[in-house]
Amino acid sequence: MRLQDFRCHWALLLGLLLAGAVGAEPGAELASPTAGWRYSGLLDDLDSPRVAYPTPPIDRGGQRGRSLIEGHLRELAGIDRAQRLVVNGNPLPLYTDAQGRFVRPYAFGSGSNSVEVASADGRSLKRVQFYEANAGRVPPRVRVVLGWDDPKAELDLHIVTPDGQHAFWARPRLNNGGGLDPDGVDGPGPEMFTMAAPLHGTYLVYVNYWGNYGDQGYNFQAGSNQQEVITAQVNLVFNENSVNEKRETFVVPLRTIGDLVLVKTFTY
């Protein structure tokens, strides 16, 4: 083969390899929510299956009118590889099923909302901004969001409100208007507590390392978690999606099943 022909063949091969690399570039698709104006009461597809990947949350009924954040990761599939889902500034670990699909619930308030999918190193893969025009969806004045980085661990959010009521997985609905929903199971969340009309007084925010989850179901065996130290992240948001929004983020290490950590005491 002449040198000129060899160079042509090599250039063609290099071009194909580069094209393949470009085609394999990590990315994300969001089927829901879509950008633009949205009136959830009209646009939600009530016939679509209420499922979530990689594992389903439990609908405890603490909140109603939840929306699903549904999408697909390309070249980033796998439950053991956590990416990031950032909803209205609240970052959460994002796991998928084996095909890269994910569905997560979220209770959006009226007004401007955003959803972003980012890679583990923080690179934005997909972002949508939409305006929720349903006036019945009152933005929460207090929202507490828990997520963690181990799909084989089960953590629980516990909230004690000023009137002494205790919201957790066994009592998600409070008669003061507070609600814990969704309650993520099988790791890694999210779990959320919201109040649209918070009581004035002192609130307590706890995180409990309840147990682990494996092929045989729940267990309490040390070492059956994936991470030696589980990193929980708690986002405390006041007046979400308003000019008065304030937020605090707390990172909590958990090592032993049964750990119960007081994350924050705050006064509203």
C-alpha positions in Angstrom: 0.0 0.0 0.0 1.3 3.4 -0.9 2.0 5.9 1.8 -0.7 8.2 0.5 -3.3 5.4 0.5 -2.2 4.4 4.0 -2.7 8.0 5.2 -6.2 8.1 3.6 -7.2 4.8 5.2 -5.9 6.0 8.6 -7.7 9.3 8.3 -10.9 7.5 7.5 -10.5 5.1 10.5 -9.7 8.0 12.8 -12.8 9.8 11.6 -15.0 6.8 12.3 -13.5 6.4 15.8 -14.1 10.0 16.6 -17.6 9.8 15.3 -18.2 6.8 17.5 -16.8 8.7 20.5 -19.1 11.6 19.8 -22.1 9.3 19.5 -21.2 7.8 22.9 -21.1 11.2 24.6 -23.0 11.1 27.9 -26.3 12.9 27.8 -29.8 13.0 29.2 -33.4 13.2 28.0 -36.3 14.6 30.1 -39.8 13.4 29.1 -41.4 15.2 32.0 -41.7 17.9 32.9 -41.4 19.9 29.7 -40.2 23.5 29.4 -42.6 26.4 29.0 -46.1 27.1 30.5 -47.7 24.2 32.4 -51.0 23.8 34.1 -50.6 20.5 35.8 -54.2 19.7 36.4 -54.8 19.6 32.6 -51.5 18.2 31.3 -50.8 15.4 33.7 -51.5 12.0 32.1 -53.6 10.2 34.6 -53.4 7.0 32.6 -49.6 6.7 32.7 -48.2 4.1 35.2 -47.2 5.5 38.6 -43.8 3.8 38.7 -40.3 4.9 39.6 -36.8 3.7 38.7 -34.7 2.2 40.0 -37.0 1.6 43.0 -40.4 2.9 43.8 -41.2 5.4 46.5 -44.2 4.7 48.7 -47.2 7.0 48.2 -48.2 7.7 51.8 -50.6 10.4 50.9 -48.9 13.2 52.7 -49.1 15.4 49.6 -51.3 15.2 46.6 -50.8 16.4 43.1 -47.3 15.3 42.8 -45.5 15.4 39.4 -43.1 12.9 38.0 -39.6 13.8 36.8 -39.0 11.2 34.1 -36.1 10.7 31.8 -33.3 8.7 30.4 -29.5 8.8 30.8 -27.3 7.9 27.8 -24.0 6.2 28.4 -24.5 6.6 32.2 -26.8 3.7 33.0 -26.5 1.6 36.1 -27.8 1.7 39.6 -24.3 1.8 41.1 -23.3 5.0 39.3 -25.0 8.1 40.9 -25.5 11.2 38.9 -27.2 14.3 40.1 -30.8 15.6 39.9 -31.2 19.2 40.8 -34.8 20.4 41.3 -35.3 24.1 42.1 -31.7 24.1 43.4 -32.1 21.0 45.5 -29.4 18.5 44.5 -30.1 14.8 45.0 -28.3 11.6 44.0 -29.8 10.1 40.9 -29.7 6.4 40.1 -31.2 4.6 37.2 -32.3 1.2 36.2 -30.1 -1.0 33.9 -31.4 0.8 30.8 -30.6 4.3 32.2 -34.3 5.2 33.0 -35.4 7.1 36.0 -38.6 8.5 37.4 -38.7 10.6 40.6 -41.7 12.3 42.2 -41.7 15.9 43.2 -44.4 18.3 44.5 -43.9 21.5 42.5 -45.4 24.7 43.7 -46.9 27.4 41.4 -44.5 29.8 39.7 -41.2 29.2 38.1 -39.6 25.8 38.5 -36.4 24.1 37.1 -35.2 20.6 36.7 -31.6 19.8 35.8 -29.8 16.5 35.3 -26.0 16.7 35.8 -23.2 14.2 35.7 -21.4 13.0 38.8 -18.7 15.6 38.1 -21.2 18.4 38.0 -21.5 18.8 34.2 -25.0 19.8 33.1 -26.6 17.2 30.8 -30.1 18.6 30.5 -32.1 21.5 32.0 -35.6 22.6 31.7 -37.4 25.6 33.1 -41.2 25.8 33.3 -43.9 27.9 34.9 -46.5 26.2 36.9 -49.7 28.1 36.4 -51.9 26.0 38.7 -52.7 28.4 41.5 -53.9 25.5 43.6 -50.3 24.4 44.0 -49.2 26.7 46.7 -45.4 27.0 47.0 -44.2 25.5 50.3 -42.9 27.9 52.9 -40.9 25.1 54.5 -39.4 22.2 52.6 -36.9 19.7 53.9 -35.4 17.3 51.3 -33.2 14.3 52.2 -31.1 12.3 49.7 -28.1 10.0 50.2 -25.4 8.3 48.2 -26.0 4.6 48.8 -28.6 2.6 46.9 -28.4 -0.3 49.3 -29.1 1.8 52.4 -32.4 3.0 53.7 -32.5 6.3 55.5 -35.5 8.0 57.0 -36.4 11.7 57.6 -38.0 12.6 60.9 -39.5 16.1 61.6 -40.9 17.3 64.9 -43.1 20.3 64.5 -43.7 23.1 67.1 -46.9 21.5 68.4 -45.1 18.2 69.2 -46.3 16.2 66.2 -43.7 13.8 64.7 -43.7 13.1 60.9 -41.9 10.0 59.8 -42.6 6.9 57.6 -45.2 5.5 60.0 -47.0 8.8 60.4 -46.5 10.8 57.3 -49.6 13.0 57.5 -50.0 15.6 60.3 -53.2 17.4 61.1 -51.3 20.7 61.2 -50.9 20.6 57.4 -47.4 19.1 57.3 -46.7 16.1 55.1 -43.9 13.6 54.5 -44.1 12.5 50.9 -42.6 10.9 49.0 -41.1 8.3 51.3 -38.2 6.8 49.3 -37.6 3.1 49.9 -34.7 0.9 48.9 -32.4 3.9 48.7 -31.4 6.6 47.8 -34.4 8.9 48.3 -35.6 11.5 48.0 -37.7 12.0 51.1 -39.4 15.3 51.5 -41.3 17.1 54.2 -43.3 20.3 53.3 -45.6 22.8 54.9 -47.5 25.5 53.0 -48.6 27.3 56.1 -46.0 26.5 58.8 -46.7 26.9 62.5 -44.6 29.4 64.3 -42.2 27.9 66.7 -39.3 25.4 66.9 -38.8 22.5 64.4 -36.4 19.6 64.8 -34.9 17.8 61.8 -33.5 14.2 62.3 -32.0 11.6 59.9 -32.1 7.9 60.9 -30.0 5.2 59.3 -32.8 2.6 59.4 -31.3 -0.4 57.7 -30.1 -1.8 54.3 -31.7 -3.4 51.3 -30.5 -6.2 49.1 -31.7 -9.1 46.9 -33.5 -10.7 49.9 -35.2 -7.5 51.0 -34.5 -5.4 54.1 -31.8 -6.4 56.5 -29.8 -5.0 59.4 -26.5 -6.6 58.6 -23.5 -4.3 59.0 -21.5 -4.2 55.8 -24.4 -5.0 53.5 -24.5 -1.3 52.5 -22.5 -0.2 49.5 -20.6 2.8 51.0 -18.5 2.4 54.2 -19.6 5.9 55.2 -23.0 7.0 53.9 -23.3 10.6 53.0 -26.7 12.1 53.6 -27.6 15.6 52.3 -30.4 17.6 53.8 -31.6 20.7 52.1 -33.7 23.1 54.2 -35.6 25.6 52.0 -37.8 28.5 53.1 -40.2 30.3 50.8 -39.2 28.2 47.7 -39.5 29.9 44.4 -40.0 33.4 45.8 -37.9 36.5 46.2 -37.6 35.6 49.8 -36.2 32.1 49.3 -33.5 31.0 51.7 -31.8 27.7 51.9 -29.3 25.8 53.9 -27.5 22.5 53.1 -26.2 20.0 55.6 -24.0 17.0 54.9 -24.3 14.2 57.4 -22.1 11.2 57.6 -23.7 8.0 58.8 -21.8 4.8 59.6 -23.9 2.4 61.8 -27.4 1.1 61.4 -29.5 2.8 64.1 -27.7 6.1 63.9 -30.1 9.0 64.7 -28.7 12.4 64.0 -30.2 15.8 64.9 -29.4 17.7 61.8 -31.0 21.1 62.5 -33.1 22.9 65.0 -34.8 26.0 63.6 -37.4 28.5 64.5 -40.0 29.7 62.0 
